[in-house]
Amino acid sequence: MTKPIGYYTNYTPGDGTFLDYLQETYGATFERMTKREKLFLISSLSAQMCGDAPGETRNEIYEIGAKIQEKLALSEQEGLLEALIAQIRWGQHEPTVHNT
């Protein structure tokens, strides 16, 4: 079951913020948006955050992105998306180097 946007943000219903507008317009769980529209917003937000993040993207990551789309089923891609979002929000942001 999907949680309302207030669960993920500082939003309080009726507070007059942009999040209030979004909830009033599209529903507490964005149920009045299509899956495509939600994916567009994810893409838009992540592109902006990526552009603002310091550093560069390794070439191998571009290759991994293509392989993920090629080799993983849609449900696995959705799960990976969920995992990456959780790691971005709550996890470590610098790679751990393992010496073998």
N, CA, C and O atoms as a GROMACS GRO file, in nm:
protein
  400
    1MET      N    1   0.084  -0.118   0.000
    1MET     CA    2   0.000   0.000   0.000
    1MET      C    3   0.088   0.124   0.000
    1MET      O    4   0.187   0.131   0.073
    2THR      N    5   0.053   0.219  -0.080
    2THR     CA    6   0.128   0.343  -0.091
    2THR      C    7   0.094   0.437   0.024
    2THR      O    8  -0.020   0.446   0.068
    3LYS      N    9   0.196   0.505   0.072
    3LYS     CA   10   0.177   0.601   0.181
    3LYS      C   11   0.156   0.741   0.121
    3LYS      O   12   0.202   0.766   0.010
    4PRO      N   13   0.089   0.831   0.192
    4PRO     CA   14   0.067   0.967   0.141
    4PRO      C   15   0.198   1.046   0.137
    4PRO      O   16   0.294   1.012   0.205
    5ILE      N   17   0.200   1.152   0.056
    5ILE     CA   18   0.323   1.230   0.039
    5ILE      C   19   0.373   1.290   0.170
    5ILE      O   20   0.493   1.312   0.184
    6GLY      N   21   0.285   1.315   0.264
    6GLY     CA   22   0.328   1.367   0.393
    6GLY      C   23   0.417   1.270   0.470
    6GLY      O   24   0.496   1.313   0.554
    7TYR      N   25   0.406   1.142   0.442
    7TYR     CA   26   0.491   1.041   0.506
    7TYR      C   27   0.638   1.061   0.466
    7TYR      O   28   0.728   1.037   0.546
    8TYR      N   29   0.660   1.105   0.343
    8TYR     CA   30   0.793   1.118   0.287
    8TYR      C   31   0.850   1.259   0.296
    8TYR      O   32   0.970   1.279   0.275
    9THR      N   33   0.767   1.357   0.327
    9THR     CA   34   0.807   1.497   0.327
    9THR      C   35   0.764   1.565   0.456
    9THR      O   36   0.707   1.502   0.545
   10ASN      N   37   0.792   1.695   0.465
   10ASN     CA   38   0.749   1.774   0.581
   10ASN      C   39   0.608   1.830   0.564
   10ASN      O   40   0.565   1.916   0.641
   11TYR      N   41   0.538   1.781   0.466
   11TYR     CA   42   0.405   1.834   0.434
   11TYR      C   43   0.302   1.805   0.543
   11TYR      O   44   0.295   1.694   0.596
   12THR      N   45   0.224   1.907   0.573
   12THR     CA   46   0.108   1.894   0.662
   12THR      C   47  -0.014   1.939   0.582
   12THR      O   48  -0.016   2.052   0.532
   13PRO      N   49  -0.116   1.854   0.568
   13PRO     CA   50  -0.234   1.892   0.490
   13PRO      C   51  -0.289   2.029   0.533
   13PRO      O   52  -0.304   2.058   0.652
   14GLY      N   53  -0.319   2.111   0.432
   14GLY     CA   54  -0.376   2.242   0.456
   14GLY      C   55  -0.275   2.351   0.486
   14GLY      O   56  -0.314   2.462   0.523
   15ASP      N   57  -0.144   2.322   0.472
   15ASP     CA   58  -0.043   2.421   0.509
   15ASP      C   59  -0.018   2.528   0.401
   15ASP      O   60   0.061   2.620   0.424
   16GLY      N   61  -0.083   2.516   0.286
   16GLY     CA   62  -0.071   2.618   0.182
   16GLY      C   63   0.058   2.612   0.100
   16GLY      O   64   0.084   2.703   0.022
   17THR      N   65   0.138   2.509   0.116
   17THR     CA   66   0.262   2.496   0.041
   17THR      C   67   0.236   2.434  -0.096
   17THR      O   68   0.123   2.397  -0.129
   18PHE      N   69   0.342   2.424  -0.176
   18PHE     CA   70   0.331   2.359  -0.306
   18PHE      C   71   0.294   2.212  -0.291
   18PHE      O   72   0.221   2.157  -0.373
   19LEU      N   73   0.344   2.148  -0.184
   19LEU     CA   74   0.306   2.009  -0.158
   19LEU      C   75   0.155   1.999  -0.131
   19LEU      O   76   0.092   1.901  -0.170
   20ASP      N   77   0.099   2.100  -0.066
   20ASP     CA   78  -0.045   2.103  -0.042
   20ASP      C   79  -0.120   2.110  -0.175
   20ASP      O   80  -0.220   2.041  -0.195
   21TYR      N   81  -0.070   2.194  -0.265
   21TYR     CA   82  -0.129   2.204  -0.399
   21TYR      C   83  -0.122   2.069  -0.471
   21TYR      O   84  -0.220   2.024  -0.530
   22LEU      N   85  -0.004   2.004  -0.464
   22LEU     CA   86   0.011   1.875  -0.532
   22LEU      C   87  -0.087   1.773  -0.477
   22LEU      O   88  -0.149   1.699  -0.554
   23GLN      N   89  -0.101   1.768  -0.345
   23GLN     CA   90  -0.193   1.670  -0.287
   23GLN      C   91  -0.338   1.702  -0.323
   23GLN      O   92  -0.415   1.612  -0.356
   24GLU      N   93  -0.374   1.828  -0.317
   24GLU     CA   94  -0.511   1.866  -0.352
   24GLU      C   95  -0.542   1.836  -0.498
   24GLU      O   96  -0.654   1.795  -0.531
   25THR      N   97  -0.446   1.855  -0.585
   25THR     CA   98  -0.466   1.836  -0.728
   25THR      C   99  -0.458   1.690  -0.771
   25THR      O  100  -0.539   1.644  -0.852
   26TYR      N  101  -0.360   1.616  -0.716
   26TYR     CA  102  -0.332   1.482  -0.765
   26TYR      C  103  -0.358   1.370  -0.664
   26TYR      O  104  -0.342   1.253  -0.696
   27GLY      N  105  -0.398   1.406  -0.543
   27GLY     CA  106  -0.428   1.306  -0.441
   27GLY      C  107  -0.310   1.281  -0.350
   27GLY      O  108  -0.195   1.308  -0.385
   28ALA      N  109  -0.340   1.230  -0.231
   28ALA     CA  110  -0.237   1.209  -0.129
   28ALA      C  111  -0.132   1.107  -0.171
   28ALA      O  112  -0.019   1.112  -0.123
   29THR      N  113  -0.168   1.015  -0.260
   29THR     CA  114  -0.074   0.916  -0.311
   29THR      C  115  -0.055   0.933  -0.462
   29THR      O  116  -0.013   0.840  -0.531
   30PHE      N  117  -0.086   1.052  -0.511
   30PHE     CA  118  -0.078   1.084  -0.654
   30PHE      C  119  -0.161   0.987  -0.738
   30PHE      O  120  -0.125   0.953  -0.851
   31GLU      N  121  -0.272   0.944  -0.681
   31GLU     CA  122  -0.359   0.849  -0.751
   31GLU      C  123  -0.425   0.909  -0.875
   31GLU      O  124  -0.478   0.836  -0.958
   32ARG      N  125  -0.422   1.040  -0.889
   32ARG     CA  126  -0.477   1.104  -1.008
   32ARG      C  127  -0.368   1.135  -1.112
   32ARG      O  128  -0.386   1.221  -1.198
   33MET      N  129  -0.256   1.065  -1.102
   33MET     CA  130  -0.149   1.069  -1.204
   33MET      C  131  -0.136   0.929  -1.262
   33MET      O  132  -0.158   0.829  -1.195
   34THR      N  133  -0.098   0.925  -1.388
   34THR     CA  134  -0.070   0.795  -1.450
   34THR      C  135   0.069   0.749  -1.410
   34THR      O  136   0.150   0.826  -1.359
   35LYS      N  137   0.095   0.622  -1.434
   35LYS     CA  138   0.229   0.568  -1.407
   35LYS      C  139   0.332   0.644  -1.490
   35LYS      O  140   0.439   0.677  -1.441
   36ARG      N  141   0.300   0.672  -1.616
   36ARG     CA  142   0.391   0.746  -1.703
   36ARG      C  143   0.421   0.884  -1.645
   36ARG      O  144   0.536   0.928  -1.648
   37GLU      N  145   0.321   0.953  -1.595
   37GLU     CA  146   0.342   1.086  -1.538
   37GLU      C  147   0.432   1.079  -1.414
   37GLU      O  148   0.518   1.165  -1.394
   38LYS      N  149   0.412   0.978  -1.330
   38LYS     CA  150   0.497   0.960  -1.212
   38LYS      C  151   0.641   0.931  -1.254
   38LYS      O  152   0.735   0.986  -1.196
   39LEU      N  153   0.658   0.845  -1.355
   39LEU     CA  154   0.793   0.816  -1.405
   39LEU      C  155   0.858   0.941  -1.463
   39LEU      O  156   0.979   0.961  -1.447
   40PHE      N  157   0.780   1.024  -1.530
   40PHE     CA  158   0.835   1.150  -1.582
   40PHE      C  159   0.886   1.236  -1.468
   40PHE      O  160   0.996   1.291  -1.476
   41LEU      N  161   0.808   1.247  -1.360
   41LEU     CA  162   0.851   1.329  -1.246
   41LEU      C  163   0.976   1.272  -1.182
   41LEU      O  164   1.066   1.347  -1.143
   42ILE      N  165   0.984   1.140  -1.170
   42ILE     CA  166   1.105   1.076  -1.117
   42ILE      C  167   1.224   1.112  -1.206
   42ILE      O  168   1.330   1.148  -1.156
   43SER      N  169   1.206   1.100  -1.336
   43SER     CA  170   1.313   1.131  -1.430
   43SER      C  171   1.355   1.277  -1.420
   43SER      O  172   1.474   1.308  -1.418
   44SER      N  173   1.259   1.366  -1.413
   44SER     CA  174   1.287   1.509  -1.405
   44SER      C  175   1.362   1.544  -1.277
   44SER      O  176   1.461   1.618  -1.279
   45LEU      N  177   1.314   1.491  -1.165
   45LEU     CA  178   1.380   1.518  -1.037
   45LEU      C  179   1.520   1.460  -1.033
   45LEU      O  180   1.614   1.526  -0.988
   46SER      N  181   1.535   1.338  -1.080
   46SER     CA  182   1.667   1.274  -1.074
   46SER      C  183   1.766   1.342  -1.169
   46SER      O  184   1.884   1.353  -1.136
   47ALA      N  185   1.721   1.387  -1.285
   47ALA     CA  186   1.810   1.458  -1.377
   47ALA      C  187   1.860   1.587  -1.313
   47ALA      O  188   1.978   1.620  -1.325
   48GLN      N  189   1.772   1.660  -1.247
   48GLN     CA  190   1.812   1.784  -1.180
   48GLN      C  191   1.909   1.756  -1.066
   48GLN      O  192   2.010   1.824  -1.052
   49MET      N  193   1.879   1.655  -0.984
   49MET     CA  194   1.966   1.621  -0.872
   49MET      C  195   2.102   1.571  -0.921
   49MET      O  196   2.205   1.602  -0.861
   50CYS      N  197   2.103   1.495  -1.029
   50CYS     CA  198   2.228   1.446  -1.086
   50CYS      C  199   2.313   1.562  -1.134
   50CYS      O  200   2.434   1.566  -1.110
   51GLY      N  201   2.251   1.657  -1.201
   51GLY     CA  202   2.324   1.774  -1.249
   51GLY      C  203   2.382   1.858  -1.136
   51GLY      O  204   2.487   1.919  -1.152
   52ASP      N  205   2.313   1.861  -1.022
   52ASP     CA  206   2.359   1.939  -0.908
   52ASP      C  207   2.462   1.865  -0.822
   52ASP      O  208   2.534   1.928  -0.744
   53ALA      N  209   2.469   1.733  -0.836
   53ALA     CA  210   2.560   1.654  -0.753
   53ALA      C  211   2.705   1.674  -0.799
   53ALA      O  212   2.731   1.684  -0.919
   54PRO      N  213   2.797   1.679  -0.704
   54PRO     CA  214   2.938   1.697  -0.743
   54PRO      C  215   2.994   1.571  -0.808
   54PRO      O  216   2.942   1.461  -0.789
   55GLY      N  217   3.100   1.589  -0.885
   55GLY     CA  218   3.170   1.476  -0.943
   55GLY      C  219   3.121   1.440  -1.082
   55GLY      O  220   3.040   1.510  -1.143
   56GLU      N  221   3.174   1.330  -1.131
   56GLU     CA  222   3.143   1.279  -1.264
   56GLU      C  223   3.085   1.139  -1.252
   56GLU      O  224   3.097   1.074  -1.147
   57THR      N  225   3.023   1.093  -1.358
   57THR     CA  226   2.971   0.956  -1.364
   57THR      C  227   3.071   0.871  -1.441
   57THR      O  228   3.109   0.905  -1.553
   58ARG      N  229   3.112   0.759  -1.382
   58ARG     CA  230   3.205   0.669  -1.447
   58ARG      C  231   3.140   0.608  -1.572
   58ARG      O  232   3.020   0.584  -1.575
   59ASN      N  233   3.220   0.584  -1.675
   59ASN     CA  234   3.170   0.525  -1.800
   59ASN      C  235   3.101   0.391  -1.775
   59ASN      O  236   3.000   0.360  -1.839
   60GLU      N  237   3.154   0.313  -1.682
   60GLU     CA  238   3.095   0.182  -1.656
   60GLU      C  239   2.952   0.193  -1.605
   60GLU      O  240   2.872   0.102  -1.626
   61ILE      N  241   2.917   0.304  -1.540
   61ILE     CA  242   2.781   0.323  -1.489
   61ILE      C  243   2.685   0.345  -1.605
   61ILE      O  244   2.571   0.297  -1.601
   62TYR      N  245   2.729   0.415  -1.709
   62TYR     CA  246   2.645   0.429  -1.830
   62TYR      C  247   2.617   0.292  -1.890
   62TYR      O  248   2.505   0.262  -1.931
   63GLU      N  249   2.720   0.209  -1.894
   63GLU     CA  250   2.705   0.074  -1.947
   63GLU      C  251   2.610  -0.009  -1.860
   63GLU      O  252   2.527  -0.084  -1.912
   64ILE      N  253   2.623   0.003  -1.730
   64ILE     CA  254   2.534  -0.069  -1.638
   64ILE      C  255   2.390  -0.026  -1.660
   64ILE      O  256   2.300  -0.110  -1.659
   65GLY      N  257   2.368   0.103  -1.680
   65GLY     CA  258   2.232   0.152  -1.704
   65GLY      C  259   2.169   0.086  -1.825
   65GLY      O  260   2.052   0.048  -1.822
   66ALA      N  261   2.245   0.073  -1.931
   66ALA     CA  262   2.194   0.007  -2.052
   66ALA      C  263   2.168  -0.141  -2.026
   66ALA      O  264   2.067  -0.195  -2.072
   67LYS      N  265   2.256  -0.207  -1.953
   67LYS     CA  266   2.240  -0.350  -1.925
   67LYS      C  267   2.120  -0.375  -1.833
   67LYS      O  268   2.051  -0.476  -1.848
   68ILE      N  269   2.097  -0.285  -1.740
   68ILE     CA  270   1.980  -0.300  -1.651
   68ILE      C  271   1.853  -0.302  -1.734
   68ILE      O  272   1.765  -0.386  -1.713
   69GLN      N  273   1.843  -0.211  -1.829
   69GLN     CA  274   1.723  -0.204  -1.913
   69GLN      C  275   1.711  -0.328  -2.002
   69GLN      O  276   1.601  -0.374  -2.030
   70GLU      N  277   1.823  -0.380  -2.044
   70GLU     CA  278   1.825  -0.495  -2.135
   70GLU      C  279   1.801  -0.627  -2.063
   70GLU      O  280   1.731  -0.714  -2.115
   71LYS      N  281   1.858  -0.643  -1.944
   71LYS     CA  282   1.863  -0.775  -1.881
   71LYS      C  283   1.766  -0.796  -1.765
   71LYS      O  284   1.742  -0.910  -1.726
   72LEU      N  285   1.709  -0.690  -1.711
   72LEU     CA  286   1.619  -0.706  -1.597
   72LEU      C  287   1.473  -0.691  -1.638
   72LEU      O  288   1.439  -0.608  -1.721
   73ALA      N  289   1.389  -0.773  -1.578
   73ALA     CA  290   1.244  -0.761  -1.598
   73ALA      C  291   1.196  -0.629  -1.538
   73ALA      O  292   1.263  -0.571  -1.452
   74LEU      N  293   1.081  -0.583  -1.583
   74LEU     CA  294   1.026  -0.456  -1.535
   74LEU      C  295   1.013  -0.456  -1.382
   74LEU      O  296   1.047  -0.356  -1.318
   75SER      N  297   0.965  -0.565  -1.324
   75SER     CA  298   0.949  -0.568  -1.178
   75SER      C  299   1.084  -0.556  -1.107
   75SER      O  300   1.092  -0.495  -1.001
   76GLU      N  301   1.189  -0.613  -1.165
   76GLU     CA  302   1.323  -0.600  -1.108
   76GLU      C  303   1.374  -0.458  -1.123
   76GLU      O  304   1.441  -0.406  -1.033
   77GLN      N  305   1.345  -0.394  -1.235
   77GLN     CA  306   1.384  -0.254  -1.255
   77GLN      C  307   1.314  -0.164  -1.154
   77GLN      O  308   1.376  -0.073  -1.098
   78GLU      N  309   1.186  -0.189  -1.130
   78GLU     CA  310   1.111  -0.109  -1.032
   78GLU      C  311   1.169  -0.129  -0.892
   78GLU      O  312   1.182  -0.033  -0.816
   79GLY      N  313   1.203  -0.252  -0.857
   79GLY     CA  314   1.263  -0.280  -0.728
   79GLY      C  315   1.398  -0.212  -0.713
   79GLY      O  316   1.430  -0.158  -0.607
   80LEU      N  317   1.477  -0.215  -0.819
   80LEU     CA  318   1.606  -0.149  -0.816
   80LEU      C  319   1.589   0.002  -0.802
   80LEU      O  320   1.666   0.066  -0.729
   81LEU      N  321   1.491   0.058  -0.868
   81LEU     CA  322   1.462   0.201  -0.855
   81LEU      C  323   1.428   0.235  -0.710
   81LEU      O  324   1.477   0.334  -0.656
   82GLU      N  325   1.345   0.154  -0.650
   82GLU     CA  326   1.308   0.175  -0.509
   82GLU      C  327   1.430   0.167  -0.418
   82GLU      O  328   1.447   0.249  -0.328
   83ALA      N  329   1.517   0.068  -0.442
   83ALA     CA  330   1.638   0.052  -0.362
   83ALA      C  331   1.731   0.172  -0.378
   83ALA      O  332   1.785   0.222  -0.279
   84LEU      N  333   1.749   0.218  -0.501
   84LEU     CA  334   1.837   0.332  -0.525
   84LEU      C  335   1.784   0.458  -0.459
   84LEU      O  336   1.862   0.536  -0.403
   85ILE      N  337   1.654   0.480  -0.464
   85ILE     CA  338   1.595   0.597  -0.399
   85ILE      C  339   1.619   0.591  -0.248
   85ILE      O  340   1.657   0.692  -0.188
   86ALA      N  341   1.598   0.476  -0.188
   86ALA     CA  342   1.622   0.462  -0.043
   86ALA      C  343   1.769   0.488  -0.010
   86ALA      O  344   1.800   0.553   0.089
   87GLN      N  345   1.860   0.436  -0.093
   87GLN     CA  346   2.002   0.456  -0.068
   87GLN      C  347   2.042   0.603  -0.084
   87GLN      O  348   2.124   0.653  -0.008
   88ILE      N  349   1.984   0.671  -0.182
   88ILE     CA  350   2.013   0.813  -0.201
   88ILE      C  351   1.965   0.893  -0.081
   88ILE      O  352   2.035   0.982  -0.032
   89ARG      N  353   1.847   0.862  -0.034
   89ARG     CA  354   1.789   0.940   0.076
   89ARG      C  355   1.850   0.905   0.211
   89ARG      O  356   1.876   0.995   0.291
   90TRP      N  357   1.874   0.778   0.237
   90TRP     CA  358   1.912   0.736   0.372
   90TRP      C  359   2.050   0.672   0.381
   90TRP      O  360   2.098   0.646   0.491
   91GLY      N  361   2.114   0.646   0.269
   91GLY     CA  362   2.236   0.566   0.272
   91GLY      C  363   2.363   0.642   0.248
   91GLY      O  364   2.368   0.765   0.246
   92GLN      N  365   2.465   0.564   0.228
   92GLN     CA  366   2.599   0.613   0.200
   92GLN      C  367   2.604   0.666   0.058
   92GLN      O  368   2.538   0.613  -0.031
   93HIS      N  369   2.683   0.772   0.037
   93HIS     CA  370   2.687   0.835  -0.094
   93HIS      C  371   2.823   0.825  -0.163
   93HIS      O  372   2.834   0.860  -0.280
   94GLU      N  373   2.924   0.778  -0.095
   94GLU     CA  374   3.056   0.761  -0.156
   94GLU      C  375   3.083   0.612  -0.168
   94GLU      O  376   3.048   0.535  -0.078
   95PRO      N  377   3.144   0.571  -0.277
   95PRO     CA  378   3.168   0.427  -0.295
   95PRO      C  379   3.267   0.374  -0.192
   95PRO      O  380   3.360   0.442  -0.149
   96THR      N  381   3.243   0.251  -0.154
   96THR     CA  382   3.334   0.180  -0.066
   96THR      C  383   3.431   0.102  -0.155
   96THR      O  384   3.388   0.027  -0.242
   97VAL      N  385   3.558   0.120  -0.133
   97VAL     CA  386   3.658   0.050  -0.212
   97VAL      C  387   3.695  -0.078  -0.141
   97VAL      O  388   3.732  -0.076  -0.024
   98HIS      N  389   3.685  -0.189  -0.214
   98HIS     CA  390   3.723  -0.319  -0.160
   98HIS      C  391   3.852  -0.364  -0.224
   98HIS      O  392   3.860  -0.373  -0.347
   99ASN      N  393   3.953  -0.392  -0.145
   99ASN     CA  394   4.079  -0.445  -0.196
   99ASN      C  395   4.073  -0.595  -0.195
   99ASN      O  396   4.047  -0.656  -0.091
  100THR      N  397   4.097  -0.657  -0.308
  100THR     CA  398   4.091  -0.803  -0.316
  100THR      C  399   4.228  -0.862  -0.336
  100THR      O  400   4.242  -0.984  -0.344
   0.00000   0.00000   0.00000
